[in-house]
């Protein structure tokens, strides 16, 4: 579910680790649980870019009962922030979260030749209403993510299957998708009249539709009951709504993630 930027694809820095951060999920008990760690990701500089970028990031999260902070509630594609599970039992959870983008989605400096005259997509606050179902090695999630600064609404969803290869080695894989409304898709892939005049690129005004379909697979090794290390590879396909944009170089991109996390 992941490209390099958090705000656009259900593969974001936080959501990229969602199935594998097994220590970071919310607990029912009223006690603090913390997760700290570091990671690195290699992927396109911006969605559809043919250029790659390597960037490090922190893995930070905490839970207290139904409340979660940072990356603590895995698999719901919410930016770094806070949230609350207003419903939670053995298999189901549903809640709301609000956060702020960790990284910019796209800046002219990512590719001054390709993006000149298009302007930057600013970091912004994003809120999400989500639900997640988990049963043994199967999980499925869906979220509605609303963006401030007029950047539109996205629907995100995915399925993940996990199994223990050995008592300490966990493997997981699954598909995910992102669907954007017209405002969202114009924000991330459109070229308006002013941008066209500034950049020399043709105007492009995408309609609502799917902008990402991804398949991800990962491995997590449990070094101890608290410490894990892991890796993930994700292949993302940008359907015509996104790939027809003059900004997009490639409609298939690959990203790689490695991380280590400690829970206490």
C-alpha positions, -999 to +999 in steps of 0.1 A: +000+000+000+031+023-003+050+049-023+074+072-007+051+099+005+028+096+035+000+118+024-009+102-009-006+065-009-017+040+016+018+032+017+031+060+038+059+058+063+035+048+090+012+027+069+042+011+052+050-006+084+015-013+094+013-051+091+048-056+105+048-034+135+032-061+155+043-046+188+026-013+182-011-022+181-035-007+206-042-027+238-074-030+258-057-024+292-054+010+308-016+011+308+009+029+287+026+009+259+054+026+240+072+018+207+104+035+196+127+027+167+142+039+134+138+030+098+147+039+062+128+038+030+139+039-006+112+048-032+101+074-058+108+110-049+071+117-055+042+095-067+050+084-103+085+098-103+113+078-120+138+092-096+144+075-062+152+088-028+164+072+004+151+088+036+153+078+073+124+082+097+116+076+134+093+049+146+074+064+175+041+054+191+022+050+223-011+036+234-032+040+265-064+020+266-084+032+235-061+062+228-031+060+204-004+084+195+021+085+167+024+053+148+008+032+175-023+021+157-010+002+128-028-003+095-052+026+094-031+050+073-032+080+096-004+105+096+016+110+128-008+123+154-034+112+179-065+090+178-092+072+197-108+038+191-144+044+200-152+007+194-127-021+202-130-058+209-111-090+201-115-087+163-128-052+155-118-017+161-132+016+147-120+050+155-109+085+145-075+101+142-060+134+134-024+141+124+000+162+104+021+151+074+056+140+083+070+148+049+059+169+019+042+150-008+058+169-036+082+198-039+096+215-070+131+207-056+123+170-060+129+174-097+135+210-107+133+202-144+102+180-143+083+200-116+093+236-124+064+259-123+040+235-106+046+247-070+049+226-039+021+205-023+021+218+012+021+196+043-012+197+060-035+183+087-054+151+079-082+134+097-094+099+093-123+077+103-113+041+101-123+005+108-101-026+111-109-063+114-083-088+126-087-126+130-056-147+136-034-141+105-060-121+085-067-084+087-086-059+066-089-022+070-106+008+055-103+046+061-118+078+049-091+105+050-100+142+048-072+167+041-071+204+051-060+232+028-084+220+001-065+189-008-096+166-009-107+133+004-093+098-001-106+063+006-080+038+016-083+001+021-063-031+022-060-067+033-031-084+049-023-121+055+005-131+080+019-163+091+048-175+113+075-190+092+093-199+125+083-190+161+103-158+157+099-150+120+067-135+107+059-131+070+030-110+057+016-099+023-014-082+009-030-057-015-042-022-008-057+007-027-062+045-027-092+062-043-094+100-044-122+124-051-118+150-078-103+176-056-077+152-042-067+139-076-064+174-090-042+183-060-017+155-065-018+148-103-036+178-119-020+207-139-042+238-138-041+268-162-017+287-141+006+257-136+005+250-173+015+285-182+044+285-156+057+250-165+049+246-202+031+213-195-004+206-209-033+211-186-047+180-169-078+178-148-084+143-135-117+131-122-124+111-091-110+075-093-083+051-081-048+065-080-029+036-065-032-002-063-003-019-044+009-052-034+033-055-004+052-083+013+074-082+044+093-101+070+096-093+107+121-111+130+113-110+167+147-106+184+131-107+218+096-103+233+101-065+229+126-060+200+119-066+163+136-059+130+119-061+097+118-053+060+091-047+034+089-044-004+059-028-021+050-025-058+025+002-066+005+006-098-009+040-107-041+036-128-050+059-157-064+086-134-029+092-121-006+079-148-022+100-176-009+131-158+021+148-174+038+148-140+040+110-139+070+093-154+062+057-144+029+039-137+047+011-117+070+020-089+087-001-062+097+009-026+117-008+000+116-003+038+138-016+067+132-009+104+139-018+139+115-012+168+115-017+205+083-020+226+081-014+263 
